[in-house]
């Protein structure tokens, strides 16, 4: 009886390995972002293990593909807790009086990966030493492709008793555009940066 069970199990495992791998699309942020690197790593591991053939599809930012997850146009996505929490809870759930996400109650957490540490970033020669020093300064904002950044900066400003009205907002579309604006010295004194945490 034991031998028969083992043979049947082995045959089923071999048969499933021989069948075609299921395929899925995994949405990420643009190339150069942490989420893009993580998406590619997951796709590589899943494909090499024979679990699934994942194809990475980069988007302008994590906020842009949540409706596609809801509709089933994309099967998986690498995202952050802020975007997912606001989208899942819908427009009635607001932070800072704002929630522009369409309601996506069909979202499900498949895996919690790692914490992302966030921090305001300035040029090396900047007179800004603490978040209190940004009053009246040019700060990247809006971030329609990466709305979580708006919320993180809102929280950082709030921690210093400041708000968006206390800084000069420089609109940028997403993470990479904010980095470019600061590095190239274009009208920006401070921007937000993600960093993988431990």
N, C-alpha and C positions, 0 to 999 in steps of 0.2 A: 504494500500500500504506500509506504513511504517513497519507494523508488518511482512508482507511477506518478505520484504527485510532483516529484522533482523533475521528471521528464516533461510532464505537461507544462510546468512552469518554464522550463528552459525553452521549449518549443514556442510558447507564447511570447517570451522575451525576444527570441530570435526573429519571430514573425513580425513583431512590432518594430524591431530595429531595421528589418529589411524593407518595411513599407516606407513610403515617402514621408519625410519630415513635415510636420505642419509648419506653415509659414505665417508670419505676422509682421506688421509694421510697428516700429517703436519710434515715437516722436521725441525729439530732443530740442534743445536750444541750438543756436548756430554753431558752426565749427569754431573752435577756440574756447568754448565754454566748458565748465566742469560737467554739466549735464550731457553734453555731446560726447565727451570722453567716456563717461560712465555708460551711456547708451551703446557706444561701440564695444566697450569691454563686455557688457552683458550679451550683446549679439554674438560676439566671438565665442564666448564660453558656451552659450546655448547651442550654437551651430556645431562647434567642435565636439560637444558632448552628445550630439545627435538628438537633443531634446526638441529643438525647434529651429527653423531657419528665420532669424530675425533680420529685418532690413531697417537700417537707421534712416529716418527721414527728418532732417533738421528743419526747424521753423524759425521765424523771426524771434520768438521767445516763448517761454513756458505758458504765458497767458493766452497765446493765440490758438493752441491746439486743443484746449479742454472741450470746446463744443464738438470737435471731431471725435474725441473719445466717447462722448455721450451718444453721438449718432452712429458709432460703430465704424466710421470711416478710417479710424486708426485704432488698433487693438491695445497698444500699450503706450505709456508715456513716462518720461523722467520729469518729475515736477517737484514743487516745494510745498510745504505744509500750508503756507499762506494762501496761495492760489487755489489749492485743492479745497481747503476749509471754507473759503469764501464762496467758491463755485458750488460746492456740495450743499451748503446751507442756504444759498440763494440770496437775492437782493434785500430781503428783510433783515439779514445779519450784516451789520455794518461795523467797520473800524474807522475811526476818524470821520464818521458821518458819511462813509463811502463804501459801496460795493458794486462795481460796474460789471461783475461777472454774470453771465446768464446762468440760471439755475441748472445744475447738472446732477440731479439726484442719483443717476446711474453709476457714478464714479465709485470705484472700489480700490482700496489699498491692497496691492499684491505683496509689496515688500517695503519695509522701512530700511533705507540704506544707511546714511551717515549724516551727522549734523553738518550744516554749513555755517561757519562763523561769518559774521558780517561786521563791517567796520567802515567808517567814513575814511576816505583817502584824499590826501592833498599832495601837491607838488612839494618836493624836498625844500625848496626855498620859500614856502608859504609862511606867513605870519600866524596862521591858524594852528593853535596848539591843543585846544579842547573844543568840544562841540559848542560851548558857550561863545566862542570866537566867530562863529559863522553868521551872526546877526548882521544883516545888510550885505552879505557876500553872495556870490553867484554859485548856486547849487543845482546840480542836475536834477531834473524832475520830470513828471508825467509818466514816462516809461510805459506806453500802451502795450508794448510787446512783453514786458516783464513787470507787471504791476506789483509783485511782491517787493520790488526795490522801493517803490513809492511808499509802501507801508513801513518798510524798515527805516527809511529816512524820516518819515513822520514820527516813528517811535523815538528815534535818536534826537530829533528836534524837541519833542515833548519832554524828554528826560532833562533837557536844559531849560524848560519853561518857555520854549519857542514853538512856533508853528510855521507853516508854509508862508504866511503873510510877513514873517520876519526876515525872509531871505529873498533874493532875486532868483526866480526859477528859470533855469535854462532848459527848455524842452529837448529831450532826446527820446528816440524811439525805444531803445533797448540797451542791454548791458554793454555790448561792444561799442555802441555809439557813445555811451557815457565815458568809457575808458579812453576812446580816441579823443574826445573833447578835452579831457584833462591832460593827457600825455602831449597832445599837440598844442596845448596852451590856448585853446579856443574858448574864450569867454567863460571859463569855469574855474572856480576856486576849490570846490569840493565835490566829490562824487562818492558813490557807494561801491563796495567791493565784497564779493563772496570769496570765501576761502574754505576749503574742506577742513573740517574739524576732526579731532581725534575722538 
